Amino acid sequence: MAVPRLDDSQLLVLSTFAYRLDCLSSTRAGRQLDEFARDMENSLLGRQIERGDGPDDPVSQLMDYRAWFTVLASIRATPALSQLMVDAVEIDARGAKMMLLSDDAGNAYAVFAGTGPGEWEDNALAAYERDSAQQLAALAWFQREVVPRQYAHVVACGHSKGGNKAFYLAVRTGDALDRAVGFDAQGFSREFVEAYGPSILENAPKITAYSLDNDYVNGLLNGIAPTSQCLFIDGSHVDNPVAYHSPYSLFVPYHGASGTILEIGGEVPQGAFGRAFREFSLYAQEHASEDDYRQICHAICAALENIIVPNATDEERASRAERIGAGEGFGLAAAYLARFFGDTIQNVSIGEVLSFLLPSGKYGATAIDDLAIGALKTVSDILRRLTR
């Protein structure tokens, strides 16, 4: 009997799992995913005991121990996941994580984790280059590991930058890829859309884009999924705006009957917070000069790194602060944001924009952390005030 293909909730579980491939004691292929899940569980338990952490303490991807253990339990409780064979794993020099899985029916799953430690600069470059280095690296890995195996059916998936890579492959690999599913995935540069227009039109039907209703990343740049296949998921259970971009936020707050089966939440319209990010991204592309736009992209990516990866060494914090403070990027972003509000909503001065970008409380170890993280904690209320 043929093994059924994975559903999209299971693809999200894999996309979340891929984030911590670097924490495994071994990434040797040729084993079932259940063995990888057990290894990762032991790694998390060891970390928790060593640090004396509680179940609600943060781990990574804006997820705590409880959430991570639930993801691993979900894999082990679902035969369609636990029995997948790991055919290839790669973690490149920039920390990008890629995993190839297959089942007995010849279905294959190319899974990409979100932004690796050394990929943040690539995110900014991808905002104005046709093909970024890491997008090309994902393509090379796919052609090296997936294409020669001649699977019956191939799906690519990933969260955030991982989803962007999956969509990139849908456009660049043609018939070698049957479907691409992304979660909170950012879009593409105008240069990419112009260069690959015919291929985008041809392959867009195989793309499905899930996003939390108020996620602040999926609206960046230019989406290529058909409107009918852009699905927004209810995030009303998420109290912390910073966690709008956590893959775990896309799951329903209450799990399956066994307590371990994770499913994507219900569909709703896109939220005002998420919509504002999309509209500002389009506005900046349309109105900013080429040089201004590039500086804005690099400043925003450095700020997003602080938001999404708050735990960092002093050296990493210094590097982020330098990138945010270098040039005029952050000031330009605030200036264009003020113009955006003024043109689309009501007259808003740059002083008002800075007043809500600058946080009222202390959230991180440095002022730069406060600036990046505090902005998200206050902007929802400001958007509600501006759109009354």
N, C-alpha and C positions, 0 to 999 in steps of 0.2 A: 504494500500500500504506500502511495506517495506521501511524503512528509509535507504538510501544508506550509506555505510561506509564512514568515513572521508578520504579525500585524504591526501597525505603526506605534502602538504603545510599547511593544517589545523592542522595536527599533530605537525608541527613546531610552529604554533601559540600557541597551548596548552603547548608545551614544554617551550616556552618563558614565557607565563603567569604564569607557576608554580613557577618561581623564586621569585615572590613577594607575595606568599600566606601568608607569615608572616606579611604582611602589612594590611591585611583585619581586619575589626572590629570584624568579626565573621567567623569562619570556620565550622560552623554547617552544616552538610550534610542535604540532603533532599530538596535542592533548585536547581533551574536552574542556569546554568552557567552565564546567563545574569545578575542575581542578584549579583553574585560575581564580574563580570566585572564592574558593576555600583559602587559597594563598593570600588573596587580598584581605579577606576577613581576619586572618591571623596577623597580617601586617597592621591592620587598624587596631586590633585588640592590643598588640604590643605597644603601639604608639599611645593608646589611651592609658594603659597601665604605667608606662614610663613617665608620662606627663602628669598623671593623676587627674585626668580630665573626666568630666561628667558627660552623660549622653547628649546634653544640649550644647556642649562646647563646639566651636567651629572647627571644621577640618579643611575643606576646600570646596570650590565652586559654590560658595555661599550656602553650604550644607553642613549640618552637624553630624555627630556620630550616629545618632538615631536614624537619620535619613540615609546615610551610607550603608548602614547595616540592613536597612529595609531593601535597598536596591540589590544588595548581594543575596539576601534571603529570597527576593523575587526571582532572581536567576536560578537559584538552586531548587525552588519550588515549581519551576516551569520546565518540563522536559524539553519543550521545543527550544529553549534557551540553553539549559544545562548540558544537553547532549550535542550541541554544536561543536564541530571540530575546529580548532584554531589552526589555520593553514599558514599564517604568516603574521608577524608582529614587527613593527619598526618604530624606533624612536630616533629621530634625526638629530643633527647637531644643534638645532634651534629648539629642541624639545617638542616638536610636532609628533603626535602619536597616531599610528595607523594600525588597524587590525583587520585581518581577513578571516572570515568564518564561513563554514559551509555545513550543509546537512546531507543526509543520505540520498535525497532526491536530486542533488546537483544544484540546489539553490545556494548562492553565495552572497555574502554581506561584507562590503567594504566599509569599515567604520572609522570615522575621523573624529578625534577629540577636538575641543575648542582650542583657542590660542595657547600655544606653548610658551614657556618663559622667554624664549628668544624670538618670538613671532610678532610682538606688538608693533615694532617698526614696520614690519611687512603689512600689517593692517592699514597703516597710514599710506604706504606706497600703493596698495591695492585700490585706494580711493581715487587715484588719478593716473595709474599706469594701466595699460591694456591687460597684461598678465603679470602678477607678482611672482617673485621667486618661489614662494611657498605654494602657490597654486600650481606652478610648473613642476615643483617637486612632488606634489600629490599626483599629478598626471603621470610623471615618470614612474612612480611607485605602482600605480594602477597598471600601467603598460608592462611593467616588469613582473609583478606578482599575480595579477588577476587575469589579464588577457591570455597568457600562454596556457592556463589551466582549462580553458574552454568549458566553463560552467554552463549549465542549461539556462539559468536565470540569474542576473546580477543586480543587486540593489546597493546603492551607496547612501550612507546616512551620516549625520553628525549634528552636534549642537554648536551654535555660534559660528566661529570660523570653520569648524568641522562641517557644518551645514553648507557654508559658502563653498567649501571644497567639493562637496557632493554635487552641488548645482553646477560648479565649474566643469566637473567631469561629464555631467549630462550634456553640456554644450560641446565639449571638446572630444568626446570618445564615440559619439554616434551610436551605432548599433551594439557596441561592446557593453553598454550599460542600459538596462531595461527600465530602471526607476531610480529617482533620487528623492530622498526625504530629508528635509532640514528642519531644525528646531531653533527658533530665535536667531536665524541666520541673517547676517548682513547682506546687502546687495552688492552691486558691481559698479565700477567706474563708467563714466560716459564713453571713455575710450574703448572699454570692453564691449559695451552694447553696440557701438558703431562698427567695430571690427568684425563682430560675430553675429550681426543682426539676422542673416538668413538661418544660421544654425540655431540661434535662440528660438526663432519662430518654429523651426522644425522639431526641436526637442523639448520645448516648454511643456507640452502635455504630459511628459513623464515626471515633472517636478511637482512636489507637494511641499508647501511651506506652512509649518505650524509655528505660532508665536503666542506667548502670553499676551493678554489684551493690552497691557501697559508696558510690555518689554521695551527697553530703550535702545536696543541694538538692531532689531530686524528692520526698522524703518530707515536706517542709514544707507545712503547711496541709492542704487536703482535696482528694484526687485525685478526678477524675470519669470517668476511663477505666474500662471494664469490666475486672474482674480478669483475665479471659482475654486481654485485650489490653494488659496491663501486663507488659512483657518486660524481664527483667534480664540484662545482658550481662556475660560473664566479664571481670573486671578484674584477674586474677591476675598479669598482666604489668606492672601499674602499681606501681612501687616507692615513689613519693612520694604519700602520702595527699592532699596539696594538689591533685594532678593528677586526683583522682577525679572532679572536675567539668569536666575538659577534654573538649571534644567529640572530640578526637583519641583519647582513651582508649577510646572505644566501638568503634574500628576494631580489626581483628585486628592483632597485632604484626607479622605477616609478610604482606606484601601479595600481590597477584595475580602470576601468572606473569611479566607484563611489568614488575613492580616498581612500577607506577603505579596499578593499579586497587584502590581501597580498598573494603573490605567490612566490615559490622558483624560483631562477634565472635559467638561462640556463646552460647546462652542457658543461664543457671544460676539457682538460687534467689537471692533477695535476700540480701546479706551482713549480718552482725551489725552492722557499722558503719552501713550505710545504714538498716537496720531500726531502730536506736536513735534516729536522727534523726527518723524518722517517728513512733515511739511517743512521744518527748518532745514533739513538736509537738502531737500529739493531747492529751497530758497537760496541757500549758500552756493549750490552749484550754478544756479542761474545768475546770481547777482555779484558774487565775489570775483575779483580778478584772479588770474591763474596763480600768481604768487601768494595772494591772500588766502586763497582756497587751500593751497598746499600747507601753509603754516597753520591754518585752522585744523586741518586733518591731523597733523602731527600733535597739536596741543590736545585735541579731543581724545586721541588714542592714548596719550600718556595719562590723561585724567581718567579714562575708562579703566586703564590698568590699575590705578589706585582704588577705584570703586570695586572692581571685580576680584582683584587679588590684593586685599588689604594687608595681609601678613607678609612682611618683607624684612630683609636684613637692612642694617643702616646703610650699607653700600647701595643696595637696590633703591632705597628711599631717596638717597642723594641723587642717583641717576635719574629717577623719575622727576624729582624736583627740578633738576637741571633741564630736562626736556620740556617740562611745562613752562619753566621760566625763560627758556631760550627764545630769542627773537620776540615777535609780537603776537604769537599764535593765540594765547588765551585772551589777550585784550581784543584782538580782532574778532574772536568768537563772540565775546560779550557785545561788541559793537554791532555785529551783524544780527545777533539775537535781538538787540534793541530795535534795529530797523525792521526785523521780521515781525515783531509784535506790533510795531507802529504801522506797518503796511497792512497787516492781516487782521489785527484785533482792535487795538486802540493805541493812542499815543502813549508810549512808554519810553522813559529816558534811560540812558545807559546806567545812570546812578541807580535807578530802580532795579534794573537787571542785576547789577552787581550786588545790590542789597539782599537779593534772595539767593544768588550764587554763593555769597559768603555765608557760611553756616553760623547759626546762633549758639551752637554747642560744640564741644570737643568730642570727636569720634575716633581719631587716629593718633598716631604717635607724633605727628608733625603737623604744622600749619597746612602743608600741601595736602596731607591726608584729609584734614578737616574741610578744606576747600572742595575737594573732589567728592567725598562721601556726603558731606553736609548739603551739597547742592541738590542731590536726589532726595534727601530727607525733607526738603522744604519746597521743592518746585511743584509738587502735586497741589499743595494748598494755593500757591501763587497762580497756577493755571486755572484753578477753579475761580479765583477772584477775578482774573483777567477775562474770563469767558462768561461771566454772569450776564 
